Amino acid sequence: MLIVSALITGLGLGSMYGLLALGFHVTYAVSATVNFAQGSAMMLGAVFAYAIAVRLGWPLPLAIVLALVLCALYGALVELIAVRPFARRGSNSWLMATVALGIVADNTVLFTFGKEPRGFNMPWAHSSIDVFGTSVSALQLAIPAAGIALAASLHLFSRRTRKGKAMLAVVQNPSAARLMGINVPLVISASYAMSAAFAGAAGILIAPLFNVHSDMGTVFGLKAFAVAILGGITSAWGVVIAGIIFGLVESLITALLGSTYTQVLSFGLVIVALALAPNGLFGQAGVKKV
């Protein structure tokens, strides 16, 4: 019973890591940069949805849509002010700039939203079904379903549509992409908007299980980046599968050994896995032309 409960919890948690890691994959696949403010985008998704649904009293579906739109705008803003100016000059300072912007976002929410955690109850989230004698909430099933659906949609979009192929062309050869009529800055901005929307979706899904507060995305964002590297950041399916694996391992360690060992052993296993597979479990080594 304990193992089954841990596996179900790990599946939901791991799928949430996968959703966040998808955001890292999107920006890297398009611009070879990553958004280290991804954790704050997750937090903003939960905070925006809570503020619109609970404080303003708007219908929950509308609150979720508006929250995701606001997260997408935040992602575009991150690219505009924390990535583009540095990437244009060939500088890697966007690494620190995105981290700094994420800290600014976290503290802005701290001062405006407050430091007290808020419970975000969704009526449908607490309905449950019986799985092998264990009660499973609808939300624990919705998170993996959302992660798999988004990974599949992203894969089909990038491989089967002209706009998706155009996004992938930008990172391969920006100059050739411009000559083909592709608006390179707009495509990169759109990838950051998509990245933040994925994070916002993860934040909204996880909000009923964890209280909503200003620093809820910090640790999740760090783990999601580890998952993105572990899965092979160039593979959408890879990062989602790695997220699920990470979540399952983390939950099993907590259930069998206690939470004291969770972070030490889970990140230790990540180090071992990357030592054995430097390009990630599902990634491929980049080809360099000489």
Buried (B, 14 or more C-beta within 10 A) or exposed (E): EEEBBBBBBBBBBBBBBBBBBBBBBBBBBBBEBBBBBBBBBBBBBBBBBBBBBBEEEBEBEEBBEBBBBBBBEBBBBBBBEBBBEBBEEEEEBBBEBBBBBBBEBBEEBEEEBEEEEBEBEBEEBEEBEEBEEBEBBBBBBBBBEBBBEBBEEBBEBBEEEEEBEBBBBBBEEBEEBEEEEBEBBEBBBBBBBBBBBBBBBBBBBBBBBBBBBBBBBBEBBBBBBBBBBBBBBBBBBBBBBBBBBBBBBBBBBBBEEEEEEBBEBBBEBBEEBBEEEEBBBBBEEEEEEE
